[in-house]
Every structure is written in C-alpha cells, then in structure tokens.
C-alpha cells in the first residue's frame, strides 16, 4: 500500500494528547510502547513522540509533505495488517528527525518512517525495502 501524507493531529491541551501505542517498539527501546504525539509548533508540523513510560525520552517527528512532497512510501501488507489500516486515509506518516545545531544540519530518516493508524492510534516504525532512501536526508536544501 502506498501511503499519503496528511497534517499531524495538532493539539495544545495536554488532556487531549493523542496516545500512540507502538505495536513493535522502536529499535533500541524494547520496553517503550506508549507515546504521546505532542505538537511543538502552532502549525502542527514539528512534533514529538514523547514516551509515557519515560518522560525524558522523545523523538522529533514531522510529516513528510512540507519537506519531501514526493515521498510516498510503499508499506508491506503485513504492517498494514498489524496496524489495522483499512485505507490510505487511515494512515499518518511521520519522519524521525536527527536534530542538528541548525535547521540546515537537521536530517530526516526516509528509510524508516513511523506509520500511525489515525483511528486506532496503533503505530510502528517501518523499515522500507528501498535502498534509494536515505536515513539522513537533509531537511532543507
């Protein structure tokens, strides 16, 4: 299934934070599966996946559209099944960032996006089978 990119769920009220349940933990964090998706800017572009089990653990994420408009990951059917995604409209795709000292030095992992089922809020970081995708693509040219 090819997934489309949509704006991130945006919220400023902590009581309404979307709780994301990872069906498979992020690599290196086997005991962390519950995260809150927190908008860090008023446009809902820059967000953090903040661990609910370990509050100091967070991953900066962005939807690919504003930075990589042609990005259309092909996700394996087993992932679609694991997340219970019935249509591409159910999916929210997020790219994990490696923050640099400036925006020009910040990179995005295009090879391993986080895919979230908008309805169930089940998610997984997916390693794509596309050797042309970079794990450290510059966020801005």
C-alpha atoms as an extended CHARMM CRD file, in Angstrom:
* protein
*
       141  EXT
         1         1  UNK       CA              0.0000000000        0.0000000000        0.0000000000  PROA      1               0.0000000000
         2         2  UNK       CA              1.3090000000        3.4790000000       -0.8480000000  PROA      2               0.0000000000
         3         3  UNK       CA              0.5940000000        5.9300000000        1.9520000000  PROA      3               0.0000000000
         4         4  UNK       CA             -0.2490000000        9.5910000000        1.5470000000  PROA      4               0.0000000000
         5         5  UNK       CA              0.8710000000       12.3500000000        3.8820000000  PROA      5               0.0000000000
         6         6  UNK       CA             -1.5890000000       14.4110000000        5.8960000000  PROA      6               0.0000000000
         7         7  UNK       CA             -1.1210000000       17.1180000000        8.5280000000  PROA      7               0.0000000000
         8         8  UNK       CA             -0.3010000000       15.9360000000       12.0230000000  PROA      8               0.0000000000
         9         9  UNK       CA             -3.0330000000       15.8690000000       14.6470000000  PROA      9               0.0000000000
        10        10  UNK       CA             -2.4880000000       19.1740000000       16.3980000000  PROA      10              0.0000000000
        11        11  UNK       CA             -3.3040000000       19.9040000000       19.9970000000  PROA      11              0.0000000000
        12        12  UNK       CA             -2.1470000000       22.2200000000       22.7360000000  PROA      12              0.0000000000
        13        13  UNK       CA             -4.3110000000       20.8330000000       25.5450000000  PROA      13              0.0000000000
        14        14  UNK       CA             -2.3220000000       18.1220000000       27.3270000000  PROA      14              0.0000000000
        15        15  UNK       CA             -5.5410000000       16.3260000000       28.3130000000  PROA      15              0.0000000000
        16        16  UNK       CA             -6.2700000000       15.7620000000       24.6150000000  PROA      16              0.0000000000
        17        17  UNK       CA             -2.8430000000       14.4830000000       23.6040000000  PROA      17              0.0000000000
        18        18  UNK       CA             -3.1300000000       11.6210000000       21.1500000000  PROA      18              0.0000000000
        19        19  UNK       CA             -1.6930000000        8.4990000000       22.7840000000  PROA      19              0.0000000000
        20        20  UNK       CA              0.1350000000        6.3240000000       20.2730000000  PROA      20              0.0000000000
        21        21  UNK       CA              0.6200000000        2.6110000000       21.0070000000  PROA      21              0.0000000000
        22        22  UNK       CA              3.5700000000        1.0610000000       19.1730000000  PROA      22              0.0000000000
        23        23  UNK       CA              2.7860000000       -2.4950000000       18.0750000000  PROA      23              0.0000000000
        24        24  UNK       CA              6.5520000000       -3.0920000000       17.8080000000  PROA      24              0.0000000000
        25        25  UNK       CA              8.9250000000       -0.9900000000       19.9740000000  PROA      25              0.0000000000
        26        26  UNK       CA             11.3500000000        1.4310000000       18.3470000000  PROA      26              0.0000000000
        27        27  UNK       CA             14.7840000000       -0.1370000000       17.8190000000  PROA      27              0.0000000000
        28        28  UNK       CA             16.8440000000        0.2560000000       20.9860000000  PROA      28              0.0000000000
        29        29  UNK       CA             13.8070000000        0.9030000000       23.2120000000  PROA      29              0.0000000000
        30        30  UNK       CA             12.2200000000       -2.5290000000       23.7730000000  PROA      30              0.0000000000
        31        31  UNK       CA             10.2260000000       -1.5240000000       26.8680000000  PROA      31              0.0000000000
        32        32  UNK       CA              8.7370000000        1.6940000000       25.4870000000  PROA      32              0.0000000000
        33        33  UNK       CA              5.4980000000        1.3310000000       23.5590000000  PROA      33              0.0000000000
        34        34  UNK       CA              3.1960000000        4.1490000000       24.7060000000  PROA      34              0.0000000000
        35        35  UNK       CA              3.8720000000        7.6430000000       23.3850000000  PROA      35              0.0000000000
        36        36  UNK       CA              2.0230000000       10.9460000000       23.2420000000  PROA      36              0.0000000000
        37        37  UNK       CA              2.0840000000       12.8660000000       19.9750000000  PROA      37              0.0000000000
        38        38  UNK       CA              2.8210000000       16.4510000000       21.0190000000  PROA      38              0.0000000000
        39        39  UNK       CA              2.7100000000       19.3770000000       18.6070000000  PROA      39              0.0000000000
        40        40  UNK       CA              5.7300000000       21.6500000000       19.1160000000  PROA      40              0.0000000000
        41        41  UNK       CA              4.6510000000       24.4630000000       16.8050000000  PROA      41              0.0000000000
        42        42  UNK       CA              1.3730000000       26.1830000000       16.0680000000  PROA      42              0.0000000000
        43        43  UNK       CA              1.1970000000       24.7130000000       12.5500000000  PROA      43              0.0000000000
        44        44  UNK       CA              1.4630000000       21.1170000000       13.7980000000  PROA      44              0.0000000000
        45        45  UNK       CA              4.4910000000       20.4340000000       11.6020000000  PROA      45              0.0000000000
        46        46  UNK       CA              7.1770000000       19.8130000000       14.2090000000  PROA      46              0.0000000000
        47        47  UNK       CA              6.0530000000       17.2600000000       16.7680000000  PROA      47              0.0000000000
        48        48  UNK       CA              7.4940000000       14.9910000000       19.4040000000  PROA      48              0.0000000000
        49        49  UNK       CA              6.6380000000       11.4100000000       20.1710000000  PROA      49              0.0000000000
        50        50  UNK       CA              7.0880000000       11.5480000000       23.9510000000  PROA      50              0.0000000000
        51        51  UNK       CA              7.2950000000        8.3210000000       25.9160000000  PROA      51              0.0000000000
        52        52  UNK       CA              4.6160000000        7.9410000000       28.5720000000  PROA      52              0.0000000000
        53        53  UNK       CA              6.8000000000        5.3820000000       30.3980000000  PROA      53              0.0000000000
        54        54  UNK       CA              9.9490000000        7.5350000000       30.3770000000  PROA      54              0.0000000000
        55        55  UNK       CA              9.1060000000       11.2710000000       30.0450000000  PROA      55              0.0000000000
        56        56  UNK       CA             12.6650000000       12.2790000000       29.0890000000  PROA      56              0.0000000000
        57        57  UNK       CA             12.5400000000       10.0160000000       26.0110000000  PROA      57              0.0000000000
        58        58  UNK       CA             11.1930000000       11.6800000000       22.9060000000  PROA      58              0.0000000000
        59        59  UNK       CA             11.6390000000       11.5390000000       19.1710000000  PROA      59              0.0000000000
        60        60  UNK       CA             11.2580000000       14.6160000000       16.9920000000  PROA      60              0.0000000000
        61        61  UNK       CA              8.9840000000       13.8620000000       14.0420000000  PROA      61              0.0000000000
        62        62  UNK       CA              7.4920000000       15.7040000000       11.0740000000  PROA      62              0.0000000000
        63        63  UNK       CA              5.0280000000       14.8040000000        8.3500000000  PROA      63              0.0000000000
        64        64  UNK       CA              7.0000000000       14.4280000000        5.1060000000  PROA      64              0.0000000000
        65        65  UNK       CA              4.7990000000       16.6860000000        2.9490000000  PROA      65              0.0000000000
        66        66  UNK       CA              6.3260000000       20.0970000000        3.7880000000  PROA      66              0.0000000000
        67        67  UNK       CA              9.8960000000       18.8460000000        3.2850000000  PROA      67              0.0000000000
        68        68  UNK       CA              9.6480000000       15.8610000000        0.9180000000  PROA      68              0.0000000000
        69        69  UNK       CA              6.4740000000       16.4130000000       -1.1640000000  PROA      69              0.0000000000
        70        70  UNK       CA              7.1700000000       13.4590000000       -3.4830000000  PROA      70              0.0000000000
        71        71  UNK       CA              7.7190000000       10.9880000000       -0.6300000000  PROA      71              0.0000000000
        72        72  UNK       CA              5.2450000000        8.1110000000       -0.9850000000  PROA      72              0.0000000000
        73        73  UNK       CA              6.4420000000        5.0760000000        0.9890000000  PROA      73              0.0000000000
        74        74  UNK       CA              5.4090000000        1.5750000000       -0.0520000000  PROA      74              0.0000000000
        75        75  UNK       CA              4.4570000000       -0.2380000000        3.1480000000  PROA      75              0.0000000000
        76        76  UNK       CA              4.3170000000       -4.0220000000        3.3390000000  PROA      76              0.0000000000
        77        77  UNK       CA              0.8740000000       -5.6190000000        3.6980000000  PROA      77              0.0000000000
        78        78  UNK       CA              1.9240000000       -7.2240000000        6.9980000000  PROA      78              0.0000000000
        79        79  UNK       CA              2.4390000000       -3.7590000000        8.5190000000  PROA      79              0.0000000000
        80        80  UNK       CA             -0.9150000000       -2.5850000000        7.1710000000  PROA      80              0.0000000000
        81        81  UNK       CA             -2.4870000000       -5.6540000000        8.7940000000  PROA      81              0.0000000000
        82        82  UNK       CA             -0.6130000000       -5.1970000000       12.1170000000  PROA      82              0.0000000000
        83        83  UNK       CA             -1.8490000000       -1.6120000000       12.3440000000  PROA      83              0.0000000000
        84        84  UNK       CA             -5.3850000000       -2.3930000000       11.1680000000  PROA      84              0.0000000000
        85        85  UNK       CA             -5.2100000000        0.1370000000        8.3320000000  PROA      85              0.0000000000
        86        86  UNK       CA             -8.1990000000       -0.2310000000        6.0020000000  PROA      86              0.0000000000
        87        87  UNK       CA             -7.3580000000        2.6160000000        3.6150000000  PROA      87              0.0000000000
        88        88  UNK       CA             -4.5170000000        5.0540000000        2.9810000000  PROA      88              0.0000000000
        89        89  UNK       CA             -6.6950000000        7.7610000000        4.5870000000  PROA      89              0.0000000000
        90        90  UNK       CA             -6.3130000000        5.9430000000        7.9280000000  PROA      90              0.0000000000
        91        91  UNK       CA             -2.5220000000        6.3390000000        7.8490000000  PROA      91              0.0000000000
        92        92  UNK       CA             -0.4280000000        9.1660000000        9.2200000000  PROA      92              0.0000000000
        93        93  UNK       CA              3.2180000000        9.0270000000        8.1230000000  PROA      93              0.0000000000
        94        94  UNK       CA              5.8750000000       10.7010000000       10.2780000000  PROA      94              0.0000000000
        95        95  UNK       CA              9.6080000000       11.0350000000        9.6900000000  PROA      95              0.0000000000
        96        96  UNK       CA             12.0040000000       10.7570000000       12.6170000000  PROA      96              0.0000000000
        97        97  UNK       CA             14.4830000000       13.6340000000       12.7490000000  PROA      97              0.0000000000
        98        98  UNK       CA             18.0740000000       13.8730000000       13.8940000000  PROA      98              0.0000000000
        99        99  UNK       CA             18.3100000000       17.4260000000       15.1640000000  PROA      99              0.0000000000
       100       100  UNK       CA             21.3950000000       19.3460000000       14.1320000000  PROA      100             0.0000000000
       101       101  UNK       CA             22.6910000000       22.5880000000       15.5880000000  PROA      101             0.0000000000
       102       102  UNK       CA             20.5820000000       24.3920000000       12.9650000000  PROA      102             0.0000000000
       103       103  UNK       CA             17.7200000000       23.5730000000       10.6240000000  PROA      103             0.0000000000
       104       104  UNK       CA             20.2720000000       23.2320000000        7.7950000000  PROA      104             0.0000000000
       105       105  UNK       CA             22.0320000000       20.4530000000        9.7510000000  PROA      105             0.0000000000
       106       106  UNK       CA             18.8440000000       18.5830000000       10.7070000000  PROA      106             0.0000000000
       107       107  UNK       CA             18.1740000000       15.3380000000        8.8340000000  PROA      107             0.0000000000
       108       108  UNK       CA             15.1910000000       13.0480000000        8.3760000000  PROA      108             0.0000000000
       109       109  UNK       CA             15.1070000000        9.2630000000        8.2150000000  PROA      109             0.0000000000
       110       110  UNK       CA             13.2680000000        8.4670000000        4.9740000000  PROA      110             0.0000000000
       111       111  UNK       CA             14.0590000000        4.7490000000        5.1760000000  PROA      111             0.0000000000
       112       112  UNK       CA             12.2340000000        4.1390000000        8.4750000000  PROA      112             0.0000000000
       113       113  UNK       CA              9.0940000000        6.2740000000        8.8800000000  PROA      113             0.0000000000
       114       114  UNK       CA              6.6390000000        5.8970000000       11.7330000000  PROA      114             0.0000000000
       115       115  UNK       CA              3.2180000000        4.9040000000       10.4290000000  PROA      115             0.0000000000
       116       116  UNK       CA              0.2100000000        5.6320000000       12.6550000000  PROA      116             0.0000000000
       117       117  UNK       CA             -3.3350000000        4.3690000000       12.2100000000  PROA      117             0.0000000000
       118       118  UNK       CA             -5.3550000000        7.5740000000       12.7800000000  PROA      118             0.0000000000
       119       119  UNK       CA             -8.4190000000        5.6560000000       14.0030000000  PROA      119             0.0000000000
       120       120  UNK       CA             -6.8490000000        3.1900000000       16.4180000000  PROA      120             0.0000000000
       121       121  UNK       CA             -3.6170000000        5.1370000000       17.1140000000  PROA      121             0.0000000000
       122       122  UNK       CA             -1.6230000000        1.9340000000       16.7160000000  PROA      122             0.0000000000
       123       123  UNK       CA              1.7800000000        2.6320000000       15.1830000000  PROA      123             0.0000000000
       124       124  UNK       CA              5.0650000000        1.1190000000       14.0900000000  PROA      124             0.0000000000
       125       125  UNK       CA              8.3720000000        2.3330000000       12.7930000000  PROA      125             0.0000000000
       126       126  UNK       CA              8.6300000000        0.6750000000        9.3970000000  PROA      126             0.0000000000
       127       127  UNK       CA             11.9010000000       -0.1580000000        7.6660000000  PROA      127             0.0000000000
       128       128  UNK       CA             11.1810000000        0.1820000000        3.9660000000  PROA      128             0.0000000000
       129       129  UNK       CA             12.6500000000       -2.0440000000        1.2790000000  PROA      129             0.0000000000
       130       130  UNK       CA             14.0140000000        0.8040000000       -0.8540000000  PROA      130             0.0000000000
       131       131  UNK       CA             17.8090000000        1.2230000000       -0.9370000000  PROA      131             0.0000000000
       132       132  UNK       CA             17.4460000000        4.6340000000       -2.6340000000  PROA      132             0.0000000000
       133       133  UNK       CA             16.0030000000        6.1620000000        0.5550000000  PROA      133             0.0000000000
       134       134  UNK       CA             18.3540000000        7.8660000000        2.9770000000  PROA      134             0.0000000000
       135       135  UNK       CA             18.4820000000        7.5370000000        6.7530000000  PROA      135             0.0000000000
       136       136  UNK       CA             19.8670000000       11.0870000000        6.9260000000  PROA      136             0.0000000000
       137       137  UNK       CA             18.2320000000       13.2180000000        4.2280000000  PROA      137             0.0000000000
       138       138  UNK       CA             18.7730000000       16.9680000000        4.7380000000  PROA      138             0.0000000000
       139       139  UNK       CA             15.5370000000       18.5690000000        5.9030000000  PROA      139             0.0000000000
       140       140  UNK       CA             16.2180000000       21.7160000000        3.8940000000  PROA      140             0.0000000000
       141       141  UNK       CA             18.3440000000       22.1610000000        0.7880000000  PROA      141             0.0000000000
